[in-house]
Amino acid sequence: MSIPTHLSDFVAAVQRAHETGVRFAPTARGMTVPVSRDECLAVQAAIAGARGAVAGFKVAAGAGQVAPVVAPIAAADVVAKGGSVAVTDLLGIELEIGFELLKPLPGPGLPEPVAEYFKPRPVIELVDTRLEGEGADTPLLKLADMQINAGLVSGTALESWDGSDFATVEARLVAGGTVVLDGAACVPGGSALANLRLLCEVLGDHCGGLQPGQVVITGSLCGLPYFPAGTEVSGEITGLGTVAVSLI
């Protein structure tokens, strides 16, 4: 998918924001911004191509007749479990269920038996925007901005998974002195496998398609709270495992 010429300034500005950590306001610069889902995906592909390898994808069902949200996660933004990540001001934290692809998919859709192709793991998605100013949080601009993904922390994969779904789970997330989540939590849409299936159905060859070793994340169990540097974050999903990261 080639980037439309009229969006080249926007793409370049997003790339600079990734490199420098300094946000920009598209409207203040008078630049043309994407106005359709196809244009947003073209922007994603251009930025992903410039940033290097893709480590995974995020997915969310669209409301009503709106097409699903998909966005790549850059390998450059992956943080080791228990590692640290730099924070500009505040960083969003989402505890989620992820699925690592073990071998090439045989075709579109979720293959069976699913446990031969995927392993689940607890993950923390890191969330931040490259944009500021008027319209920065509109759905299309968020989609173009990798659905505001800023990184991924993966826990250890569950080796003994039998392919059963995750719907409501027991989970805990603590950030500094704040207990964000402690108890039952529902996967968005009520099914982690349904969200995984959605990604497998709609991704196609976008940003290289889903490849072995990449992780699909299936939506926040805890909403989207933001925290400053100096926060220690630890999460646990019962029966799945733990994951942690330091904000510095």
C-alpha positions as CSV (number, residue, x, y, z in Angstrom):
1,M,0.0,0.0,0.0
2,S,1.7,3.2,-1.2
3,I,1.3,6.4,0.8
4,P,-0.7,9.1,-1.0
5,T,1.5,12.1,-2.0
6,H,-0.8,14.5,-0.2
7,L,-0.1,12.7,3.1
8,S,3.7,12.7,2.9
9,D,4.1,15.7,5.2
10,F,1.9,14.1,7.8
11,V,3.8,10.8,7.6
12,A,7.2,12.6,7.9
13,A,6.0,14.5,11.0
14,V,4.8,11.3,12.7
15,Q,8.1,9.7,12.0
16,R,10.0,12.6,13.5
17,A,7.7,12.4,16.6
18,H,8.7,8.8,17.0
19,E,12.4,9.7,16.7
20,T,12.4,12.7,19.0
21,G,9.5,12.0,21.4
22,V,8.1,15.5,20.6
23,R,4.5,15.6,19.7
24,F,3.1,17.8,16.9
25,A,-0.2,19.5,16.0
26,P,-1.3,18.7,12.5
27,T,-3.8,21.5,12.3
28,A,-1.4,24.1,13.6
29,R,1.0,23.2,10.7
30,G,-1.8,23.3,8.2
31,M,-0.9,19.8,6.8
32,T,-3.3,17.4,5.2
33,V,-4.4,14.5,7.4
34,P,-5.9,11.1,6.5
35,V,-9.7,11.2,6.1
36,S,-10.5,7.5,5.5
37,R,-9.6,4.1,6.9
38,D,-7.7,3.2,3.8
39,E,-5.6,6.4,4.1
40,C,-4.9,5.7,7.8
41,L,-3.7,2.1,7.0
42,A,-1.5,3.6,4.3
43,V,0.0,5.9,6.9
44,Q,0.5,3.0,9.3
45,A,2.3,1.0,6.6
46,A,4.6,3.8,5.6
47,I,5.6,4.5,9.2
48,A,6.0,0.8,10.0
49,G,8.2,0.4,7.0
50,A,10.4,3.3,8.1
51,R,10.7,2.0,11.7
52,G,11.7,-1.5,10.9
53,A,10.4,-4.9,12.1
54,V,6.9,-5.4,13.4
55,A,6.5,-7.4,16.6
56,G,2.8,-7.8,16.6
57,F,-0.6,-6.2,16.1
58,K,-3.5,-4.8,18.2
59,V,-7.1,-5.3,17.2
60,A,-10.5,-4.1,18.3
61,A,-13.9,-4.6,16.9
62,G,-15.5,-1.5,15.4
63,A,-18.8,-0.2,16.7
64,G,-21.8,-1.0,14.6
65,Q,-20.8,-1.2,10.9
66,V,-17.4,0.4,11.5
67,A,-14.5,-1.7,10.2
68,P,-12.3,-3.3,12.9
69,V,-9.3,-1.3,14.3
70,V,-5.9,-2.9,13.5
71,A,-2.5,-1.4,14.1
72,P,1.1,-2.7,14.0
73,I,3.4,-2.7,17.1
74,A,7.0,-1.9,16.3
75,A,9.7,-4.3,17.5
76,A,11.7,-1.2,18.4
77,D,9.0,-0.5,21.1
78,V,9.0,-3.9,22.7
79,V,10.2,-3.9,26.3
80,A,11.4,-7.0,28.1
81,K,9.3,-8.3,31.0
82,G,10.5,-6.4,34.1
83,G,12.3,-3.9,31.9
84,S,11.9,-0.1,31.8
85,V,10.5,2.5,29.4
86,A,11.1,6.2,29.2
87,V,8.0,8.5,29.8
88,T,7.6,12.0,28.3
89,D,4.9,13.1,30.7
90,L,2.3,10.3,31.2
91,L,2.1,6.8,29.7
92,G,-1.0,4.7,29.3
93,I,-1.0,1.2,30.7
94,E,-3.3,-1.6,29.6
95,L,-3.2,-5.2,30.9
96,E,-4.3,-7.6,28.1
97,I,-4.2,-11.1,26.9
98,G,-1.9,-11.6,24.0
99,F,-1.4,-14.5,21.6
100,E,2.0,-15.4,20.0
101,L,1.8,-17.0,16.5
102,L,4.0,-20.2,16.5
103,K,3.9,-21.1,12.8
104,P,2.6,-19.7,9.5
105,L,-1.1,-19.5,9.2
106,P,-2.6,-21.8,6.6
107,G,-4.9,-19.0,5.3
108,P,-7.3,-16.2,6.4
109,G,-9.2,-16.8,9.6
110,L,-8.4,-18.6,12.9
111,P,-7.0,-22.1,12.3
112,E,-8.0,-25.2,14.2
113,P,-6.8,-26.5,16.5
114,V,-5.9,-23.0,17.6
115,A,-3.4,-24.3,20.3
116,E,-1.2,-25.6,17.5
117,Y,-0.8,-22.1,16.1
118,F,-0.9,-19.8,19.1
119,K,0.2,-19.5,22.7
120,P,-1.4,-17.0,25.1
121,R,0.5,-14.8,27.4
122,P,-0.1,-11.8,29.7
123,V,0.9,-8.5,28.2
124,I,1.0,-4.8,29.0
125,E,0.3,-2.4,26.2
126,L,2.1,0.9,26.5
127,V,0.0,3.8,25.1
128,D,1.0,7.3,24.0
129,T,0.2,9.7,21.1
130,R,2.5,11.4,18.7
131,L,-0.1,14.1,18.1
132,E,-1.5,17.1,20.0
133,G,-3.8,20.0,19.5
134,E,-7.2,20.1,17.8
135,G,-8.5,16.8,16.6
136,A,-5.5,14.7,17.9
137,D,-7.8,12.3,19.6
138,T,-10.3,11.8,16.8
139,P,-10.8,8.1,15.8
140,L,-9.2,8.4,12.3
141,L,-6.1,10.3,13.5
142,K,-5.7,7.8,16.4
143,L,-5.9,5.0,13.9
144,A,-3.3,6.6,11.6
145,D,-1.1,7.0,14.7
146,M,-0.9,3.2,15.2
147,Q,-4.0,3.5,17.4
148,I,-1.7,5.3,19.8
149,N,0.4,2.2,20.6
150,A,3.7,3.1,22.2
151,G,5.0,-0.4,23.0
152,L,4.5,-3.8,24.4
153,V,5.7,-5.8,27.4
154,S,5.2,-9.5,27.1
155,G,5.0,-12.0,30.0
156,T,5.9,-15.7,29.6
157,A,3.8,-17.7,27.2
158,L,1.5,-20.4,28.7
159,E,3.0,-23.7,27.6
160,S,0.1,-26.0,28.6
161,W,-2.8,-24.1,27.0
162,D,-5.6,-26.4,25.6
163,G,-7.1,-23.8,23.3
164,S,-9.9,-22.7,25.6
165,D,-11.1,-19.1,25.4
166,F,-10.7,-16.3,27.8
167,A,-13.8,-14.3,28.6
168,T,-14.0,-13.1,32.2
169,V,-10.7,-13.6,34.1
170,E,-9.3,-12.9,37.5
171,A,-6.6,-10.2,37.2
172,R,-4.7,-7.7,39.2
173,L,-2.8,-4.6,38.1
174,V,-0.9,-2.3,40.4
175,A,0.8,0.9,39.4
176,G,2.8,2.6,42.1
177,G,0.5,2.9,45.0
178,T,-2.6,2.6,42.9
179,V,-4.5,-0.7,42.6
180,V,-6.0,-0.3,39.1
181,L,-7.6,-3.7,38.9
182,D,-8.2,-6.5,41.5
183,G,-10.8,-9.1,40.7
184,A,-12.9,-10.2,37.8
185,A,-12.3,-8.5,34.4
186,C,-14.0,-9.0,31.1
187,V,-12.1,-9.2,27.8
188,P,-13.5,-6.6,25.4
189,G,-16.3,-8.2,23.4
190,G,-16.4,-11.1,25.8
191,S,-13.9,-13.4,23.9
192,A,-10.2,-13.1,23.4
193,L,-10.4,-15.8,20.7
194,A,-13.1,-13.8,18.9
195,N,-10.8,-10.8,18.8
196,L,-7.9,-12.9,17.6
197,R,-10.1,-14.4,14.9
198,L,-11.1,-10.9,13.8
199,L,-7.4,-9.9,13.4
200,C,-6.7,-13.1,11.4
201,E,-9.7,-12.4,9.1
202,V,-9.1,-8.8,8.3
203,L,-5.3,-8.2,8.5
204,G,-4.3,-9.7,5.2
205,D,-0.8,-8.5,4.1
206,H,-1.1,-5.2,6.0
207,C,2.4,-4.3,7.3
208,G,3.7,-7.7,6.2
209,G,0.8,-9.7,7.6
210,L,0.9,-11.8,10.8
211,Q,4.1,-13.7,11.0
212,P,5.5,-16.4,13.4
213,G,6.9,-14.8,16.6
214,Q,4.5,-11.9,16.5
215,V,2.0,-11.2,19.2
216,V,-1.7,-10.2,18.8
217,I,-3.1,-8.2,21.7
218,T,-6.9,-8.4,22.3
219,G,-8.0,-5.4,24.3
220,S,-7.6,-3.9,27.8
221,L,-8.9,-5.6,30.9
222,C,-8.5,-2.4,33.0
223,G,-9.4,0.6,30.9
224,L,-6.7,3.1,30.0
225,P,-5.1,4.8,33.1
226,Y,-2.0,7.0,32.7
227,F,1.0,7.2,35.0
228,P,4.1,9.3,35.3
229,A,7.8,8.4,35.4
230,G,8.8,6.7,38.6
231,T,5.9,4.3,38.6
232,E,6.5,0.5,39.0
233,V,3.8,-1.4,37.2
234,S,3.0,-5.1,37.8
235,G,0.2,-7.2,36.4
236,E,-1.1,-10.7,36.8
237,I,-3.8,-12.7,35.0
238,T,-4.7,-15.8,37.1
239,G,-3.8,-19.0,35.3
240,L,-1.9,-17.1,32.6
241,G,1.0,-15.4,34.5
242,T,2.6,-12.1,35.4
243,V,4.1,-9.1,33.6
244,A,5.8,-6.0,34.9
245,V,7.5,-2.8,33.7
246,S,9.2,0.3,35.2
247,L,8.3,3.8,34.0
248,I,11.4,6.0,34.1
